[in-house]
Amino acid sequence: MDPSFDMLCDVVPGRESWRVKVRVIRVWEVPNFLNHDQTNSIEMVLIDEKGGKIHATIRKQLLYLFKLKIMEGQTYKLSYLAVAPSSGSYRTTLHPYKFFFQMKTKVQICEGDSIPKFGLSFSNISDVLSHTVDYDYLVDVLGIMTGISVEREYIKDGRVTKMIVMELTDKSGKCEVALFGDYVDILQKKMENTSEGLPVVAVQFAKLKIFRDKVSLQNVMNTTQIFINPDIPEAVELKIGDISSGLDQTGVVPVLGPRAKPTFEEDFIRDNPKSTISSLLGSSEDGIYVVLGIISDLVEGQDWWYPACRCHRIVSADSGAYYCKGCVKHVFHMVPRFKVKFRVRDATGDAIFVVFDSDMFNLIGKQCSDLVSAGKAENAGFYPSELKDLVGTKLLFKVEKSSSTHVLFDGSFRVKRICNDASVMQIFNPSLLQVSTKEIDNKSPESGGLVDDVDDEVVEEEIVEETQLDGFVSDLLVTPETALAPPTKVFAGGSSKRNLSKAFEESDVLYPKVTLKSVKIEKE
């Protein structure tokens, strides 16, 4: 150890004469907040020969001085660096301070064989999974790849982005790691050069995400690094350790993913019991039932959409933003989602069925945000023509009957899936429906099926059958907090239960439904 250099663990504010010998283990550019074609700063992680790490930043004004002098993997002698507290979410190191390059900062390339090459600091997967609140630091994990999903696509900000999820297992447990965008190609390219069997994967600078109480990891754009079968002692030990003895090391990586969605015939004919509306209303047994009915009307004076958080729960306008009780925090975006109450009749009676976002999209082929924008965010008492046109439509409804006194569905039935396939409806049992669309009047339901009066403060959640995707698809680009960071965008407040036009127009409305698509060759 050269005594003429300071160790990173000793760095504190109060002096600028720090002189360090370090390796740049990661460097990346952060785009401008408003113009992604311009660079706002260069961020990097430095490590010294003792393994101490610190974050460093080159501000926009100094890019012309240092941009071409810093290369990833190279070692340097650095001096005259400013020191400031390290703050914000997703910090790259545990060091309480960070370096800022200055006009007088000196950069000199040097030899550094004694300095670690990768700077990996692994956390046990069980420790990662033990977190119950947001964690401010990026983590490194090492595990055997025991599963991988098919490549999928979703739409964010009008652009198609790729996604893949892999499962990593170490001796303490297993967790899912979601990769987005270019990281999908990076992983697949690295996998091409591996031999058969289950590879050991190291993920450096991964972001910890908690979604619906489940902890997962995901990449941070331009920051995360992925190593397949890295030449490090920890990887060798994991490969030959006890954990690998129970795994099939000769086969291919198993495919992850949710169970394929049942076909209409499976879901509506074979897997769930049939029912008439009168039986549904009179039965005391909870469960999932299939009903063949005709939409006779829309329930008057009821909201047909609700403003939702990304987690699908309802949000309320508060202090110039929106508050989500599910996430227990303010959010600055809301997503309009369908919640339409239909009167549905068959030959035995009528009831109110509540239909949510994905089924409404399948019925009318339009996103809720499109209809809300066209209707200037009107809600209760106003129905778009696309919804009115559904009156008289015969459909199969898979509905949930629950004896719960939950105010949201008291007296009405939540629709879990809709089928408009004529051949499946014919198989169901045409004798159950002895009423034509012309015979239907607009009478109120005679028993049950009462309109529920939803309180503003009730947190509403649409139950989805997807995986953690909604939780993964957020904060994909992390800009470390600096004094030059752009101000937080705050929207003007003002909203009400019955007319959210002002809040809607002033917010950035996201694409309301994540669309996934499996790619046959598993490559975009």
C-alpha positions as CSV (number, residue, x, y, z in Angstrom):
1,M,0.0,0.0,0.0
2,D,1.4,3.4,-1.1
3,P,1.3,5.7,1.9
4,S,1.2,8.7,-0.4
5,F,-2.4,7.9,-1.4
6,D,-5.5,8.3,0.8
7,M,-7.9,5.4,1.3
8,L,-11.5,5.9,0.2
9,C,-12.8,4.9,3.7
10,D,-11.1,8.0,5.1
11,V,-12.7,10.5,2.7
12,V,-14.8,13.2,4.5
13,P,-15.7,16.8,3.7
14,G,-13.5,19.6,4.7
15,R,-10.5,19.3,2.4
16,E,-9.9,19.2,-1.4
17,S,-6.4,17.8,-1.3
18,W,-7.5,14.2,-1.4
19,R,-5.2,12.0,-3.5
20,V,-6.4,8.6,-4.3
21,K,-5.4,5.7,-6.5
22,V,-8.5,3.9,-7.8
23,R,-10.0,1.7,-10.5
24,V,-13.2,2.8,-12.3
25,I,-15.3,-0.3,-12.0
26,R,-18.4,1.3,-13.6
27,V,-19.0,4.5,-15.6
28,W,-22.1,5.7,-17.3
29,E,-23.8,8.8,-18.7
30,V,-27.0,10.2,-17.3
31,P,-29.2,11.9,-20.0
32,N,-30.6,15.4,-19.6
33,F,-34.0,15.4,-17.9
34,L,-35.8,17.1,-20.7
35,N,-33.6,16.1,-23.7
36,H,-32.3,12.5,-23.6
37,D,-30.0,13.2,-26.5
38,Q,-27.9,15.4,-24.2
39,T,-25.7,14.3,-21.3
40,N,-26.4,15.8,-17.9
41,S,-23.6,14.2,-16.1
42,I,-21.2,11.2,-16.0
43,E,-21.4,8.9,-13.0
44,M,-18.9,6.4,-11.9
45,V,-18.0,4.0,-9.1
46,L,-14.4,3.9,-7.9
47,I,-12.6,1.3,-5.8
48,D,-9.2,1.3,-4.1
49,E,-6.9,-1.6,-3.2
50,K,-8.5,-2.1,0.2
51,G,-11.9,-2.7,-1.6
52,G,-13.3,0.6,-0.4
53,K,-15.8,2.1,-2.9
54,I,-17.1,5.6,-3.5
55,H,-19.4,7.3,-6.1
56,A,-18.1,10.1,-8.3
57,T,-19.8,12.6,-10.6
58,I,-18.6,14.8,-13.5
59,R,-21.1,17.6,-13.9
60,K,-22.3,18.8,-17.3
61,Q,-20.2,21.9,-17.2
62,L,-17.0,19.9,-16.9
63,L,-17.7,17.1,-19.4
64,Y,-15.5,18.7,-22.0
65,L,-12.5,18.4,-19.6
66,F,-12.9,14.8,-18.4
67,K,-15.2,12.8,-20.7
68,L,-12.4,11.4,-22.8
69,K,-10.1,10.9,-19.9
70,I,-12.1,8.3,-17.9
71,M,-12.4,4.8,-19.1
72,E,-14.1,1.9,-17.4
73,G,-11.7,-0.7,-15.9
74,Q,-8.8,1.7,-16.0
75,T,-6.8,2.8,-12.9
76,Y,-6.0,6.4,-12.1
77,K,-4.4,8.7,-9.7
78,L,-7.0,11.4,-8.9
79,S,-6.5,14.5,-6.8
80,Y,-8.3,17.8,-5.9
81,L,-11.8,16.3,-5.8
82,A,-14.6,18.0,-4.0
83,V,-16.5,15.9,-1.4
84,A,-20.3,16.1,-0.7
85,P,-22.8,14.0,1.2
86,S,-24.2,11.0,-0.8
87,S,-28.0,11.0,-0.7
88,G,-31.1,9.9,-2.6
89,S,-32.4,6.5,-3.6
90,Y,-30.5,3.7,-5.3
91,R,-27.0,4.7,-4.2
92,T,-24.2,2.7,-5.7
93,T,-22.0,2.4,-2.5
94,L,-22.4,2.5,1.2
95,H,-20.0,5.4,1.5
96,P,-21.7,8.4,3.1
97,Y,-19.9,10.8,0.8
98,K,-19.2,11.1,-2.9
99,F,-16.6,12.9,-5.1
100,F,-17.3,15.7,-7.5
101,F,-14.8,16.5,-10.2
102,Q,-13.6,20.2,-10.3
103,M,-11.8,22.4,-12.8
104,K,-8.5,21.8,-11.0
105,T,-9.1,18.0,-10.5
106,K,-6.1,16.1,-11.9
107,V,-6.4,12.7,-13.7
108,Q,-3.4,10.5,-14.3
109,I,-3.5,7.0,-15.7
110,C,-1.4,4.5,-13.8
111,E,-0.9,0.8,-13.1
112,G,-3.1,-0.9,-10.6
113,D,-2.7,-4.7,-10.4
114,S,-3.3,-4.6,-6.7
115,I,-6.8,-3.0,-7.1
116,P,-9.8,-5.4,-7.4
117,K,-11.0,-5.8,-11.0
118,F,-14.8,-6.1,-10.4
119,G,-15.4,-4.7,-7.0
120,L,-18.3,-7.2,-6.3
121,S,-19.8,-7.1,-2.8
122,F,-22.3,-9.9,-2.7
123,S,-25.4,-9.9,-0.5
124,N,-27.1,-13.2,0.4
125,I,-30.4,-13.6,-1.4
126,S,-32.1,-14.2,2.0
127,D,-30.8,-10.8,3.2
128,V,-32.2,-9.2,0.1
129,L,-35.6,-10.8,0.6
130,S,-35.8,-9.7,4.2
131,H,-36.3,-6.1,3.4
132,T,-39.8,-4.8,4.1
133,V,-39.4,-1.1,3.1
134,D,-37.6,0.6,0.3
135,Y,-33.8,0.2,0.4
136,D,-31.7,3.1,-0.7
137,Y,-28.7,1.1,-2.0
138,L,-28.0,-0.9,-5.1
139,V,-26.9,-4.5,-4.3
140,D,-24.8,-7.3,-5.8
141,V,-26.1,-10.9,-5.9
142,L,-24.6,-14.1,-7.1
143,G,-26.7,-17.2,-7.8
144,I,-27.3,-20.2,-10.1
145,M,-29.8,-19.4,-12.8
146,T,-32.6,-21.8,-11.9
147,G,-35.2,-20.3,-14.2
148,I,-35.8,-17.8,-17.0
149,S,-39.0,-16.4,-18.5
150,V,-39.8,-16.0,-22.2
151,E,-39.0,-12.6,-23.6
152,R,-41.9,-10.2,-23.3
153,E,-42.8,-6.7,-24.4
154,Y,-44.6,-3.9,-22.8
155,I,-45.4,-0.3,-23.8
156,K,-44.0,2.6,-21.8
157,D,-44.3,6.2,-22.9
158,G,-45.4,5.1,-26.3
159,R,-42.3,2.9,-26.9
160,V,-42.0,-0.9,-26.9
161,T,-39.6,-2.2,-24.3
162,K,-38.3,-5.7,-23.8
163,M,-38.4,-7.6,-20.5
164,I,-37.1,-10.9,-19.2
165,V,-37.2,-12.3,-15.7
166,M,-34.6,-14.8,-14.4
167,E,-34.6,-16.7,-11.1
168,L,-31.3,-16.8,-9.2
169,T,-30.7,-19.3,-6.3
170,D,-28.0,-19.4,-3.7
171,K,-27.6,-21.4,-0.5
172,S,-29.9,-19.0,1.3
173,G,-32.8,-18.8,-1.1
174,K,-34.0,-17.7,-4.5
175,C,-35.3,-14.4,-6.0
176,E,-36.4,-13.0,-9.3
177,V,-34.4,-10.5,-11.3
178,A,-36.1,-8.5,-14.0
179,L,-34.1,-7.1,-16.9
180,F,-35.4,-4.5,-19.3
181,G,-34.4,-3.0,-22.7
182,D,-30.9,-3.5,-23.8
183,Y,-30.2,-5.7,-20.8
184,V,-32.3,-8.4,-22.4
185,D,-30.0,-8.5,-25.4
186,I,-26.9,-8.4,-23.1
187,L,-28.1,-11.4,-21.2
188,Q,-29.0,-13.4,-24.2
189,K,-25.6,-12.7,-25.9
190,K,-23.7,-13.7,-22.8
191,M,-25.8,-16.9,-22.6
192,E,-24.8,-17.9,-26.1
193,N,-21.2,-18.3,-25.0
194,T,-22.0,-20.6,-22.0
195,S,-21.9,-24.4,-22.0
196,E,-24.9,-26.5,-21.3
197,G,-26.2,-26.6,-17.7
198,L,-27.2,-24.0,-15.2
199,P,-25.0,-20.9,-15.4
200,V,-23.8,-18.9,-12.4
201,V,-24.9,-15.3,-12.7
202,A,-23.5,-12.3,-10.9
203,V,-25.6,-9.1,-11.0
204,Q,-23.9,-5.9,-9.9
205,F,-25.7,-2.7,-8.9
206,A,-29.2,-4.1,-8.9
207,K,-32.2,-2.2,-7.6
208,L,-34.4,-3.7,-4.9
209,K,-38.2,-3.4,-5.5
210,I,-41.0,-4.3,-3.3
211,F,-44.3,-4.9,-5.1
212,R,-47.3,-6.2,-3.2
213,D,-45.1,-7.4,-0.3
214,K,-42.9,-9.4,-2.6
215,V,-39.2,-8.5,-3.0
216,S,-37.5,-8.7,-6.4
217,L,-34.5,-7.1,-8.1
218,Q,-34.3,-5.2,-11.4
219,N,-31.6,-3.6,-13.4
220,V,-30.9,0.1,-13.4
221,M,-30.4,1.5,-16.9
222,N,-26.7,2.0,-17.9
223,T,-25.6,1.1,-14.4
224,T,-26.2,-2.6,-13.7
225,Q,-23.6,-5.2,-14.8
226,I,-24.2,-8.8,-15.6
227,F,-21.6,-11.6,-15.4
228,I,-22.2,-15.1,-16.6
229,N,-19.9,-17.8,-15.0
230,P,-17.5,-15.1,-13.7
231,D,-13.9,-16.2,-12.9
232,I,-14.1,-15.5,-9.2
233,P,-13.8,-17.8,-6.2
234,E,-17.4,-17.2,-5.0
235,A,-18.8,-18.5,-8.4
236,V,-16.7,-21.6,-8.3
237,E,-17.7,-22.4,-4.7
238,L,-21.4,-21.9,-5.6
239,K,-21.1,-24.2,-8.6
240,I,-19.6,-27.1,-6.7
241,G,-21.4,-26.5,-3.4
242,D,-24.3,-28.2,-1.7
243,I,-26.9,-26.1,-3.5
244,S,-25.9,-27.5,-6.9
245,S,-26.1,-31.1,-5.9
246,G,-29.9,-31.1,-6.1
247,L,-30.0,-29.3,-9.4
248,D,-29.9,-30.7,-12.9
249,Q,-26.6,-29.3,-14.1
250,T,-26.7,-31.0,-17.5
251,G,-30.0,-29.7,-18.8
252,V,-31.2,-26.4,-20.0
253,V,-32.5,-23.6,-17.7
254,P,-36.2,-24.2,-16.9
255,V,-38.7,-21.7,-18.3
256,L,-40.4,-19.4,-15.8
257,G,-43.7,-17.8,-16.1
258,P,-47.3,-17.9,-14.9
259,R,-49.6,-20.7,-15.9
260,A,-50.9,-20.1,-19.4
261,K,-54.3,-18.5,-19.3
262,P,-57.1,-21.1,-19.8
263,T,-58.9,-21.1,-23.1
264,F,-62.5,-19.9,-23.2
265,E,-63.7,-23.5,-23.4
266,E,-61.7,-24.5,-20.4
267,D,-62.6,-21.4,-18.3
268,F,-66.3,-21.2,-19.2
269,I,-67.3,-24.7,-20.0
270,R,-65.1,-27.2,-18.1
271,D,-63.4,-25.6,-15.1
272,N,-66.1,-23.5,-13.4
273,P,-69.8,-24.3,-12.5
274,K,-72.6,-22.9,-14.5
275,S,-75.3,-20.7,-12.9
276,T,-78.3,-18.6,-13.7
277,I,-78.7,-15.2,-12.2
278,S,-81.5,-16.3,-9.9
279,S,-79.4,-19.1,-8.6
280,L,-76.5,-16.7,-8.2
281,L,-78.6,-14.3,-6.1
282,G,-80.2,-17.1,-4.0
283,S,-77.2,-19.2,-3.3
284,S,-75.3,-18.8,0.0
285,E,-72.2,-20.6,-1.3
286,D,-69.3,-18.4,-2.3
287,G,-67.3,-19.2,-5.4
288,I,-66.7,-18.5,-9.1
289,Y,-69.6,-19.1,-11.5
290,V,-70.3,-18.8,-15.2
291,V,-73.5,-17.0,-16.3
292,L,-74.9,-16.5,-19.8
293,G,-76.6,-13.1,-19.9
294,I,-77.4,-10.0,-21.9
295,I,-76.4,-6.5,-21.1
296,S,-79.7,-4.7,-20.6
297,D,-78.5,-1.3,-19.5
298,L,-75.8,0.8,-17.9
299,V,-76.4,1.7,-14.2
300,E,-77.3,5.3,-14.1
301,G,-75.5,7.9,-12.1
302,Q,-72.4,5.7,-11.5
303,D,-68.7,6.3,-12.2
304,W,-67.5,4.3,-15.2
305,W,-63.8,4.9,-14.5
306,Y,-61.5,5.6,-11.6
307,P,-58.1,7.3,-11.2
308,A,-55.6,4.7,-10.3
309,C,-52.0,4.3,-9.2
310,R,-49.6,2.1,-11.1
311,C,-50.4,-0.6,-8.5
312,H,-54.1,-0.4,-9.8
313,R,-55.5,1.0,-6.5
314,I,-57.6,4.2,-6.5
315,V,-55.9,7.5,-5.8
316,S,-57.3,10.7,-4.4
317,A,-56.2,14.2,-5.2
318,D,-54.1,15.7,-2.4
319,S,-51.7,18.6,-2.1
320,G,-51.2,19.0,-5.8
321,A,-50.5,15.3,-6.3
322,Y,-52.4,12.0,-5.8
323,Y,-52.2,9.9,-2.7
324,C,-52.3,6.1,-3.0
325,K,-53.2,4.3,0.2
326,G,-51.9,1.0,-1.2
327,C,-48.4,2.4,-1.8
328,V,-48.7,4.7,1.3
329,K,-47.3,7.6,-0.6
330,H,-48.0,10.5,-3.0
331,V,-47.7,9.8,-6.7
332,F,-47.5,12.3,-9.6
333,H,-49.2,10.2,-12.2
334,M,-52.6,8.7,-12.4
335,V,-54.0,6.0,-14.7
336,P,-57.7,6.1,-15.7
337,R,-59.0,2.5,-15.4
338,F,-62.4,1.1,-16.3
339,K,-64.9,0.2,-13.7
340,V,-68.3,-0.1,-15.5
341,K,-71.5,-1.3,-13.9
342,F,-73.9,-3.1,-16.2
343,R,-77.4,-4.5,-15.6
344,V,-77.3,-8.1,-16.9
345,R,-80.4,-10.3,-17.5
346,D,-81.1,-13.8,-18.3
347,A,-84.5,-15.7,-18.3
348,T,-84.4,-16.0,-14.5
349,G,-83.6,-12.5,-13.3
350,D,-81.2,-9.6,-13.4
351,A,-78.3,-8.3,-11.4
352,I,-75.5,-5.8,-11.6
353,F,-72.1,-7.0,-12.9
354,V,-69.0,-4.8,-12.4
355,V,-66.5,-5.1,-15.3
356,F,-62.9,-3.8,-15.0
357,D,-60.1,-2.7,-17.3
358,S,-58.8,-5.7,-19.3
359,D,-62.3,-7.1,-20.1
360,M,-63.6,-3.7,-21.1
361,F,-60.6,-3.2,-23.4
362,N,-61.3,-6.7,-24.9
363,L,-64.9,-5.7,-25.5
364,I,-64.5,-2.3,-27.1
365,G,-60.9,-2.3,-28.3
366,K,-60.1,1.1,-26.7
367,Q,-58.1,2.1,-23.7
368,C,-59.8,3.9,-20.9
369,S,-57.5,6.9,-21.2
370,D,-58.7,7.5,-24.8
371,L,-62.4,7.6,-23.7
372,V,-61.6,9.8,-20.7
373,S,-59.7,12.3,-22.8
374,A,-62.5,12.4,-25.4
375,G,-65.1,12.9,-22.7
376,K,-63.0,15.6,-21.0
377,A,-62.7,13.5,-17.9
378,E,-66.5,13.4,-17.1
379,N,-67.4,10.4,-15.0
380,A,-70.7,9.9,-13.2
381,G,-73.8,10.3,-15.3
382,F,-71.9,10.4,-18.6
383,Y,-71.3,7.3,-20.7
384,P,-69.3,7.2,-24.0
385,S,-71.1,5.8,-27.0
386,E,-68.7,2.9,-27.0
387,L,-70.2,1.7,-23.7
388,K,-73.8,2.4,-24.7
389,D,-73.3,0.3,-27.8
390,L,-72.7,-2.7,-25.6
391,V,-76.4,-2.7,-24.5
392,G,-78.1,-5.8,-26.0
393,T,-74.8,-7.8,-26.2
394,K,-75.0,-11.4,-25.2
395,L,-71.9,-12.6,-23.3
396,L,-70.6,-15.3,-20.9
397,F,-69.6,-13.8,-17.6
398,K,-67.2,-15.5,-15.1
399,V,-68.3,-13.8,-11.9
400,E,-67.2,-14.0,-8.3
401,K,-69.9,-14.5,-5.6
402,S,-68.7,-13.4,-2.1
403,S,-70.6,-13.2,1.1
404,S,-68.1,-10.5,2.2
405,T,-69.7,-7.2,3.2
406,H,-67.0,-5.2,1.2
407,V,-68.7,-2.0,0.3
408,L,-67.3,-2.1,-3.2
409,F,-69.3,-5.2,-4.3
410,D,-72.2,-5.3,-1.8
411,G,-75.1,-6.6,-3.9
412,S,-73.2,-6.6,-7.1
413,F,-70.9,-9.2,-8.7
414,R,-67.3,-8.7,-9.8
415,V,-66.6,-10.0,-13.3
416,K,-63.4,-11.9,-13.6
417,R,-63.5,-12.7,-17.3
418,I,-65.8,-12.2,-20.3
419,C,-66.3,-14.5,-23.3
420,N,-68.0,-13.3,-26.5
421,D,-67.1,-16.4,-28.5
422,A,-70.4,-17.5,-30.2
423,S,-69.3,-21.2,-30.4
424,V,-68.4,-21.3,-26.7
425,M,-71.7,-19.7,-25.8
426,Q,-73.6,-22.3,-27.9
427,I,-71.8,-25.1,-26.1
428,F,-72.6,-23.5,-22.7
429,N,-76.3,-24.3,-22.9
430,P,-78.6,-22.2,-25.1
431,S,-81.6,-23.3,-23.1
432,L,-80.4,-21.2,-20.1
433,L,-81.1,-18.0,-22.0
434,Q,-84.8,-17.8,-23.0
435,V,-84.9,-14.0,-23.5
436,S,-84.1,-12.0,-26.6
437,T,-82.6,-8.5,-26.6
438,K,-85.9,-7.1,-27.8
439,E,-87.7,-8.5,-24.7
440,I,-85.4,-6.8,-22.3
441,D,-86.7,-3.7,-20.6
442,N,-84.8,-1.3,-18.3
443,K,-86.4,-2.2,-15.0
444,S,-84.3,-2.1,-11.9
445,P,-83.2,-5.4,-10.5
446,E,-86.0,-7.0,-8.5
447,S,-83.8,-8.7,-6.0
448,G,-80.2,-8.4,-5.0
449,G,-77.9,-6.7,-7.4
450,L,-78.4,-3.4,-5.6
451,V,-76.2,-0.5,-6.6
452,D,-73.3,0.0,-4.2
453,D,-72.5,3.4,-2.9
454,V,-68.7,3.6,-3.0
455,D,-67.1,5.9,-0.4
456,D,-64.4,8.2,-1.7
457,E,-61.9,7.0,0.9
458,V,-62.2,3.3,0.1
459,V,-59.1,1.9,-1.5
460,E,-60.1,-0.1,-4.6
461,E,-57.9,-2.6,-6.2
462,E,-58.4,-4.4,-9.4
463,I,-57.2,-8.0,-9.0
464,V,-54.9,-9.0,-11.8
465,E,-53.5,-12.3,-12.7
466,E,-50.2,-11.0,-14.0
467,T,-46.8,-11.4,-12.3
468,Q,-44.7,-8.7,-10.8
469,L,-44.6,-6.8,-14.1
470,D,-46.4,-3.7,-13.0
471,G,-44.0,-3.3,-10.0
472,F,-41.0,-3.9,-12.2
473,V,-42.0,-1.3,-14.8
474,S,-41.0,1.8,-12.9
475,D,-38.0,3.9,-12.2
476,L,-35.9,2.2,-14.9
477,L,-33.5,5.1,-15.1
478,V,-31.8,6.3,-11.9
479,T,-30.3,9.8,-11.9
480,P,-28.2,10.2,-8.7
481,E,-29.5,13.1,-6.6
482,T,-27.2,16.2,-7.1
483,A,-27.6,19.9,-6.6
484,L,-28.1,20.2,-10.3
485,A,-31.0,17.8,-10.5
486,P,-34.2,19.3,-12.1
487,P,-37.0,20.3,-9.8
488,T,-39.7,17.8,-9.1
489,K,-42.7,18.3,-11.4
490,V,-45.7,19.2,-9.2
491,F,-49.2,19.4,-10.7
492,A,-51.8,21.8,-9.6
493,G,-54.4,20.4,-7.3
494,G,-58.1,20.5,-7.6
495,S,-60.4,17.6,-8.2
496,S,-63.7,16.1,-7.1
497,K,-65.4,12.8,-7.1
498,R,-67.7,13.5,-9.9
499,N,-65.4,15.6,-12.2
500,L,-61.7,15.0,-12.4
501,S,-61.1,17.0,-15.6
502,K,-58.7,19.5,-14.2
503,A,-56.6,16.9,-12.4
504,F,-56.7,14.7,-15.5
505,E,-55.6,17.4,-17.9
506,E,-52.8,18.5,-15.7
507,S,-51.4,15.1,-15.1
508,D,-49.2,12.9,-17.4
509,V,-51.5,10.0,-18.1
510,L,-49.6,6.8,-18.5
511,Y,-50.6,3.9,-20.8
512,P,-53.2,2.2,-18.7
513,K,-52.7,-1.4,-19.5
514,V,-49.3,-3.2,-19.8
515,T,-49.3,-5.3,-22.9
516,L,-47.2,-8.4,-22.9
517,K,-46.3,-10.4,-26.0
518,S,-44.3,-13.6,-26.1
519,V,-41.7,-13.7,-28.8
520,K,-41.2,-17.1,-30.4
521,I,-37.5,-16.8,-30.9
522,E,-37.2,-15.2,-27.5
523,K,-35.4,-12.2,-29.0
524,E,-36.8,-8.9,-30.1
